[in-house]
C-alpha cells in the first residue's frame, strides 16, 4: 500500500531542484553581464583591467631557466654522451641511405609499396621518386629519411611502454593523460629549446624533439587497443594459466595490433612533420633545411620544388604505413608452403635488390644519378609566380583587405576602433553603432527562437567580442566569461581548470601576447569551422561531393605544417592574414569529416519518423539530422581548434605576433623560460578549449542517452 501511495506523489524534489538550478544559472549569467558592463566602463580609468598589475607578476621564466641550468649542470655529461651515440647512429644510417645506389632504394620502396597496396601504390611512388631524382634533391631527401627512420622506432618503443603502463597501472593513467595533452599542445618550437641546450648543436636536438613530439599518438592507440581486447580472450588466457607477461605478449598485444598499427602510421607522420620543423636549428643538410633557407631568401621557385619533395615523402610514408596496417588487420590463414612462396614480396624483393646492386656496379649512372640528367625549373617557377601575382594582385589584395578590415582587425582591436575613412571608407557615427547593436539583438532573438538560450548567449558574447576586440577586453570580464562557460558545460572542475589557466597567463605577464594569439586563432577557427561545417553537410547529402572531398582532406592532413606557408606567402606575402589563411586551411578537415560522419550516422529510425511526419528534406536536415549530429560536430570543432593552434605556432615564421612569436624568439635566444612560458600559454588555450567542448559534448550525449566517450 505504501508503494502505491508513493507512486501517486509527484517528484516535487526533482522539480524544485531543476527550478533552483535554472534560477542559479540565470543569476550567474546576469552577474557576468553586469561585470562585463562595469569593467568596460572603468577600463580607461583602471589600466590594470587590461593586463595584470606589475606587482602581481611572478618571475616564472627565470625560475624555469634556473631549473634548467641546475638540471643541465647535473645531467649534461650523460646527455652529451647519449647525444654522441644518437649522432653516430644517425650519421651511419644517413651514410647508408646516401651511399646506397639510387636504383636499389627505388626498387626497395616500390616492392614495399606493392606489398602495402599493389600497383595503385607503386605507380605514384615511382613518379614521386623520379621527381626527387630529376630535381636533384635525392641526397637531402635521404637525410630526412634517416632522421625519420631513427626517430620513429624510438617513438614507437617509448609509446608502447607508456601505453602499456597507462593501461596496467591505473594510478598512472591520469598523469600520462595530462602529459600527453601537454606534449600535443605545446608548440613545436618550444620542444627545441631545452633539447638544444641539453644535447648541443647538430641534428640530435631535432631528433630528440621529434621522438617526444611523435610519441603521444602511439601511447593513445596502444591504450585504446588494449582497452578493446575482448574479456573472453583475457579469461581464456587466465584459464590457461598465463602469467601477466605471457598474457600481454601472447594475447593482449596481438589482439590490439590493428590499433597499434594505426598508432605507428600516425607516429610516422608526426615524426616527419617535426623533422621538417626541427630544421630551424640547422645542423643537418636535409630537405626541411632547404625549404626553410629558400623561404627566408624568398626564392619561391626553389621553395616550391623542395616543398613538393616533403609532400611526396609524406604521401609515400602515409600510404605505405596505412596499407601495411590494413594488411595486418586482415586475417591470413596459415600456410605450409615453402618460405619463398609464403613471403613472395620478400623473396622477389631480395632478388631484385641484389640484381639492381650488381647492375649498379656495372653501370655507374644507376649508382649516382647523373647531374646532367637533372632538371631544376626554379627560374621558370619564379617567373610564373611573378606573372600570377601581377595579374591577380587586384583580386588578392581585395580578398586580403576584406578579411583584414572586416574580420581580423575588429577581432583584434574592436569594430569601434577599426571603422574609419581609411579602412571602411567612412567615419562611423551613433547611427552606425546603433544599427550594429540592433543587428546583434535581431541575431540573438533569432538564435533564441530557433535554437534556444545557449546559442543566444553565444551570439551575444560574439557580438561584444567583435565590437570591443580581444586586446581591448578587460581581463576580469574575459576570465569570468570563460569560467562561466566552463562551469556551464563541465561543472566546477572545468571552471577551476579555466581559472587556473587564466591565473598562469596573468601572473607570467603574457596576457597581451595571449590575446593576440587568441584573436588570430579565433578568427581562423571561425572561418574554418563555418566553411568546414557547410562542406560537411554538403558531403553528407551528396555522395559525389563526399568522393571529391575525401582525397583533398587526406592530402591536407598528410602535408607537414611547414609546407602550407609556401603558396600562401607567394601570393599574399607575410602577415596576420597569411597566418589566418594557413590556419584555416590546415584546420578545416576535422570540421568537414566530423560533420559528415555525424549526419550520415543519424539513426534511420529518426529519419523515418521525420519522413512519416511529412518533413521536407530541408526540414529533416535542419530539425532532425543536424541537432542529432551536434555532438559529433562539436567534437569536430574541438579538433579544429587543436589543429589551428598547432598551425598557429608555425605562423611565427611569417610574422604573426603573439605567443607563437615569443616562442620563436626564445628559440633564437636559447631562452628556455621565456619559450616554455609562452608555449604553456598556447597549450593552456588548447586544453581549456578541449575540456569545455568535451564537457558540453558529454552533457549532450547524456541527454540523448548516448555513451560517454572514454580513452586517453
GUFI-624398 format. One record per residue (C-alpha): residue in three letters; x, y, z. Coordinates in steps of 0.02 Angstrom, whole numbers, plus 50000, padded with zeros to 5 digits. Layout:
BEGIN
ALAXYZ/...
This chain:
BEGIN
UNK500005000050000/UNK501445011650040/UNK502165008849867/UNK500515012949786/UNK500345028749890/UNK502105034249847/UNK501785031049662/UNK500405044249665/UNK501515057649741/UNK502395068549611/UNK504285070349621/UNK504245087749699/UNK506085087349749/UNK506665084349570/UNK505585098549502/UNK506175110149641/UNK507995105749608/UNK507805109449421/UNK506965126149459/UNK508315131149583/UNK509675126349459/UNK508815136649325/UNK508705151849440/UNK510535149549487/UNK511045149149304/UNK510065165049267/UNK510845174049414/UNK512615168849365/UNK512405174649185/UNK511585190849241/UNK513035193849358/UNK514265190249218/UNK513485203049101/UNK513455215649243/UNK515315212649271/UNK515675214449085/UNK514745230949079/UNK515595237649235/UNK517365233249178/UNK517065240649006/UNK516515256849087/UNK518035258449200/UNK519395251049088/UNK520075268049034/UNK520205274149214/UNK520855257349279/UNK522285251549165/UNK522565236049271/UNK520975228849196/UNK521865226649028/UNK523375217549098/UNK523935210849265/UNK524705223549386/UNK526605223849391/UNK526665218949574/UNK525645203249539/UNK526865196149410/UNK527935181149455/UNK529645177549376/UNK529125160349315/UNK530255161349163/UNK531765164949275/UNK531315150349387/UNK531225138749237/UNK532915144849173/UNK533685141849344/UNK532955124349348/UNK533635120249175/UNK535345127149223/UNK535355115749376/UNK534735100849275/UNK536005103849137/UNK537455105249260/UNK536925088849340/UNK536495078249187/UNK537325086749039/UNK538835074849034/UNK537665059849024/UNK536535068248897/UNK538005073348788/UNK538585055148789/UNK536855049748734/UNK536915063548603/UNK538555056948535/UNK537805039448523/UNK536255045448434/UNK537315056148317/UNK538375040948274/UNK536835030348235/UNK536035044348135/UNK537605047848034/UNK537835029347996/UNK536055027247934/UNK536195043247834/UNK537825037047756/UNK537005020347713/UNK535495028647631/UNK536545041447538/UNK537815028347485/UNK536565015447426/UNK536325015747236/UNK534765025247195/UNK534085011047090/UNK534164999547242/UNK533245011947354/UNK531915015047222/UNK531604996447196/UNK531524993547385/UNK530205007147402/UNK529195000247256/UNK529224982447324/UNK528604988847493/UNK527284999047402/UNK526664983747307/UNK526564974147471/UNK525594988447553/UNK524354992147415/UNK524774984347249/UNK525074993647087/UNK523995008447141/UNK525385012447265/UNK526835007547152/UNK526495019447007/UNK526255035647110/UNK527775031047216/UNK528835028347061/UNK528325045346993/UNK528695053747160/UNK530425045947171/UNK530765050646990/UNK530345068747033/UNK531555068447181/UNK532935061547069/UNK532655073046921/UNK532565088947027/UNK534205084647115/UNK533515082747293/UNK533995064447318/UNK535375066947447/UNK534415079447558/UNK532905067947549/UNK533935053347611/UNK534485064147759/UNK532665067447802/UNK532265049047786/UNK533725044947902/UNK533005056448036/UNK531285048348019/UNK531995030748019/UNK532935033848182/UNK531575044048271/UNK530095032848228/UNK530705016548310/UNK531175026248467/UNK529455034448473/UNK528595017748443/UNK529545009148584/UNK529275023648704/UNK527425024848657/UNK527195006048676/UNK527965006348851/UNK526935021348908/UNK525325014548833/UNK525534997848922/UNK525975006949085/UNK524425018049072/UNK523335002649043/UNK524084991349175/UNK524405004049314/UNK522825014249335/UNK523705026449451/UNK524755031749301/UNK523295034249181/UNK522865052049232/UNK524665058449244/UNK525055050949073/UNK523465058649001/UNK523955075949064/UNK525725073548996/UNK525045068448826/UNK523915083848821/UNK525415094948854/UNK526535085748730/UNK525245087848592/UNK524795105948629/UNK526475114048672/UNK527115122248511/UNK528385112648409/UNK529715126148426/UNK529605125048615/UNK530215107048608/UNK531825112548525/UNK532415124848659/UNK532795113048805/UNK533475099148694/UNK534605111548606/UNK535325116848774/UNK535475099248842/UNK536045089648689/UNK537075102848600/UNK537055109148421/UNK536785097348274/UNK535435085448213/UNK535205076648381/UNK534135090348465/UNK532935089348319/UNK532945070348332/UNK532555070448519/UNK531185083548497/UNK530455072848357/UNK530415057348470/UNK529505067148606/UNK528265075148485/UNK527875058948390/UNK527585048048545/UNK525815053248602/UNK524825045448458/UNK525705028948489/UNK525295029648675/UNK523455033548644/UNK523235019848514/UNK524105006648619/UNK522995011148767/UNK521395011148662/UNK521884994748579/UNK522184986148746/UNK520524992748813/UNK519624984748665/UNK520324967248696/UNK518794955948723/UNK518564949648900/UNK518314932148832/UNK520114931848768/UNK520784937948935/UNK519764924849029/UNK520384911248911/UNK522174916348947/UNK521864916149133/UNK521084898849124/UNK522604892749026/UNK523724898649167/UNK524594912849075/UNK525734923849177/UNK525464942849164/UNK526924943949042/UNK526264929648935/UNK524534937448940/UNK525224953848874/UNK526344947048735/UNK525294932148680/UNK523504938348697/UNK523274956948731/UNK524564964848614/UNK524144953448465/UNK522294957448489/UNK522694976148498/UNK523824975448344/UNK522624984548224/UNK522554999648341/UNK524434998748368/UNK524744998848180/UNK523635014248164/UNK524705022248301/UNK526275018048203/UNK525545026548050/UNK525155042348149/UNK526855041848234/UNK527745041248066/UNK526775056348003/UNK527065066148164/UNK528915061948155/UNK529055068147975/UNK528125084148019/UNK529275087748167/UNK530855083248071/UNK530435096947946/UNK530095109448086/UNK531705104648176/UNK532665111048025/UNK532575128648100/UNK534055124248213/UNK535065117648066/UNK536465105148086/UNK535875093147950/UNK535755095547763/UNK534005088447750/UNK532535093847644/UNK531745103747787/UNK533275114747799/UNK533225118047612/UNK531385123047620/UNK531705134847766/UNK533255142947690/UNK532395145747522/UNK530885152947611/UNK531985165147707/UNK532805170747544/UNK531085172547462/UNK531645160947321/UNK529925153847292/UNK530385142947144/UNK531665133047244/UNK530495133347393/UNK529075125447294/UNK530205112047219/UNK530895107147389/UNK529175108247469/UNK528485095847342/UNK529825083547397/UNK529155084847575/UNK527375082247512/UNK527845066947409/UNK528835059547553/UNK527365062147670/UNK526135054147547/UNK527275039047521/UNK527535036047707/UNK525695038647747/UNK525035027147611/UNK526325013547645/UNK526075013147833/UNK524175013847816/UNK524204999947686/UNK525294988747794/UNK524164992147943/UNK522664986847838/UNK523534970647791/UNK523864967347975/UNK522014969648014/UNK521554956947878/UNK521624939047945/UNK522774927147850/UNK522694908247853/UNK524244898547899/UNK525144890547753/UNK526334875747742/UNK527054881347575/UNK528934884347558/UNK529604900547631/UNK529824909647462/UNK528014905847418/UNK527354911047588/UNK528264927747577/UNK528354931847390/UNK528694950347414/UNK530174946547525/UNK530954933747408/UNK530634943647249/UNK531214959547335/UNK532874951947389/UNK533164945347214/UNK532784962147135/UNK533874971947257/UNK535364960347235/UNK535184961147047/UNK535004980147049/UNK536544982047160/UNK537594971247044/UNK536944980946894/UNK537404997546977/UNK539204991446992/UNK539254988946805/UNK538285004746761/UNK538865019446872/UNK537365030046820/UNK536255018046918/UNK537275021147074/UNK537445040147074/UNK536115049046974/UNK536995059446840/UNK536875078246866/UNK536725080346678/UNK535015072146688/UNK534325083746822/UNK533085097446783/UNK532825111746905/UNK531475123646841/UNK531595136046986/UNK531815151146872/UNK530285146546770/UNK529275144746930/UNK529885161746993/UNK529345169646829/UNK527655160946839/UNK527375166847017/UNK527855184646970/UNK526645184246823/UNK525235176846927/UNK525405189247069/UNK525465204046949/UNK523915197946857/UNK522905193847012/UNK523515207447130/UNK521895217347121/UNK520875202047170/UNK522045195147302/UNK522255212347380/UNK520365214547387/UNK520165197547472/UNK521545201747595/UNK520795218847634/UNK519055211447657/UNK519615198847788/UNK520875210547868/UNK519685225247894/UNK518075215247907/UNK518625201248022/UNK520385201648091/UNK520555219748145/UNK518845220148231/UNK519285204148324/UNK520955211848372/UNK520555229848420/UNK518655230348403/UNK517445236648273/UNK517345253448359/UNK519215256348328/UNK519275248148156/UNK517955258048063/UNK518695274147993/UNK518855282547823/UNK520475273147783/UNK519805255647816/UNK517935256147785/UNK517825272347686/UNK516785282547809/UNK516785289547985/UNK515575280048097/UNK514285289348198/UNK512975284948329/UNK511795278548195/UNK513085265848136/UNK513385258848310/UNK511515258748347/UNK511245248848188/UNK512595236548237/UNK511835232948407/UNK510105231748329/UNK510795218648210/UNK511575209148356/UNK509925209948451/UNK508995202948300/UNK510275188948285/UNK510095185048471/UNK508195184448456/UNK508295172948304/UNK509525161548393/UNK508395160748546/UNK506875156848440/UNK507655143348329/UNK508975135348442/UNK508725140448624/UNK509535151448753/UNK511275143748742/UNK511535149248562/UNK510765166148603/UNK512065168748740/UNK513435163548620/UNK512855176048489/UNK512805189648622/UNK514595186148676/UNK515195185548496/UNK514365202248462/UNK515265210148610/UNK516915202048561/UNK516795208648382/UNK516355226148442/UNK517695228148577/UNK519095216548514/UNK520215204248606/UNK521555216948654/UNK520265229248722/UNK519275217048828/UNK519615219049016/UNK520395203349085/UNK519165201549231/UNK517725200949107/UNK518625188748992/UNK519145177049133/UNK517405177249210/UNK516595173649041/UNK517695158449004/UNK517485152249183/UNK515585153349174/UNK515595144349006/UNK516705130949084/UNK515515129249232/UNK514005128449118/UNK514755114749008/UNK515805104349127/UNK515415109649305/UNK516575116749436/UNK518015105349385/UNK518135113149212/UNK517855130549286/UNK519325127749403/UNK520425122449256/UNK519925138549166/UNK520325149349318/UNK521995140649344/UNK522485143049161/UNK521995161449163/UNK522935164249326/UNK524505156949247/UNK524355168249095/UNK524075183549205/UNK525475181049332/UNK526765176649200/UNK526485193049107/UNK525955185448941/UNK524135191348942/UNK524385203748800/UNK525265190948690/UNK523945178048733/UNK522565189548673/UNK523495192248508/UNK523605173448483/UNK521795171348538/UNK521145184048412/UNK522075176448264/UNK521645158548311/UNK519815162648344/UNK519625171448177/UNK520445157148081/UNK519485143748175/UNK517845153048145/UNK518175153247958/UNK518745135047955/UNK517295128748061/UNK515915137947967/UNK516595133247796/UNK517035115547850/UNK515315112547927/UNK514465118647768/UNK515555107147661/UNK515245092847782/UNK513365094947768/UNK513515095547578/UNK514585079747578/UNK513355070847692/UNK511895073547573/UNK512875071447411/UNK513965056147380/UNK514885064347234/UNK515415078947342/UNK515985066747475/UNK517035057247347/UNK517855073447289/UNK518215080047463/UNK518925063647533/UNK520595063847439/UNK520765082547467/UNK520555080147654/UNK521795065747653/UNK523075076447563/UNK522855091347680/UNK523105080347833/UNK524615071847756/UNK525595087647712/UNK526765093747851/UNK526315110647927/UNK527825119447856/UNK527295116947676/UNK525635126147695/UNK526555142547713/UNK527415141647543/UNK525975145047422/UNK525145157247542/UNK526645168947561/UNK526955167747374/UNK525255175747341/UNK524825185647499/UNK526575188947572/UNK526825188647760/UNK525695195047899/UNK524155190648000/UNK523035187247851/UNK524265174447781/UNK524355166547954/UNK522455165747966/UNK522335157847794/UNK523635144447835/UNK522755140247999/UNK521035139447917/UNK521605128047775/UNK522525116047891/UNK521145115648023/UNK519635113747907/UNK519735094847886/UNK519005089448056/UNK517515101048034/UNK517135092847866/UNK517395074947923/UNK516515075648090/UNK515005084648017/UNK514835072047876/UNK515095057547996/UNK513815064248120/UNK512455066947989/UNK512745050547898/UNK512645040848063/UNK510985048148120/UNK509815033948167/UNK508735027948020/UNK507295027248143/UNK507405046048169/UNK507415048947982/UNK505915037647956/UNK504955046448094/UNK505315063448014/UNK504765057047844/UNK503175049847920/UNK502765066947991/UNK502895074347817/UNK504525083847840/UNK505365090247683/UNK507185085847651/UNK507735102947715/UNK506645101447872/UNK507335084147904/UNK509105090647890/UNK508855106247997/UNK507665099548129/UNK508195081348146/UNK509895077048074/UNK510905092348124/UNK510285092548306/UNK510655073948324/UNK512365076048242/UNK512805091148350/UNK513915081548475/UNK514975074948330/UNK515025092148250/UNK515645099748414/UNK517005086448426/UNK517495092248252/UNK517555110048319/UNK518685103948460/UNK519885095848337/UNK519815111348225/UNK520395121948372/UNK521815109948416/UNK522445109148237/UNK522265127948221/UNK523355130848374/UNK524645118448306/UNK524725128448145/UNK524725144948240/UNK526415140748317/UNK527155138848141/UNK526465155548079/UNK527795164348182/UNK528905161148030/UNK527835173147927/UNK527735187348050/UNK526225184348161/UNK526325191448336/UNK525785183948500/UNK526345168948600/UNK526965159948444/UNK528175174048409/UNK528795173748589/UNK529185155248570/UNK530125158248407/UNK531115172548484/UNK531535161648634/UNK532205148248517/UNK533345160948434/UNK533925166948606/UNK534015149348683/UNK532905156248822/UNK532055140848894/UNK531005150149023/UNK530275162648900/UNK529915149148771/UNK529135137148894/UNK528015150348974/UNK527385155848803/UNK527215137748746/UNK526225133248901/UNK525105148148867/UNK524655140948697/UNK524475123648772/UNK523275130148904/UNK522175138248770/UNK522055121248687/UNK521725111848849/UNK520375124048907/UNK519505122948738/UNK519615104048741/UNK518885102548916/UNK517465114748882/UNK517005106448717/UNK517105088648784/UNK516095093548937/UNK514725100448826/UNK514775085248711/UNK514665073248859/UNK513155082648929/UNK512295081848759/UNK512665063348743/UNK511935060148915/UNK510375070048868/UNK510205059348711/UNK510515043148806/UNK512175040048717/UNK513755033148795/UNK515125044848852/UNK516745043548754/UNK518215036848852/UNK520055034248821/UNK521685043548839/
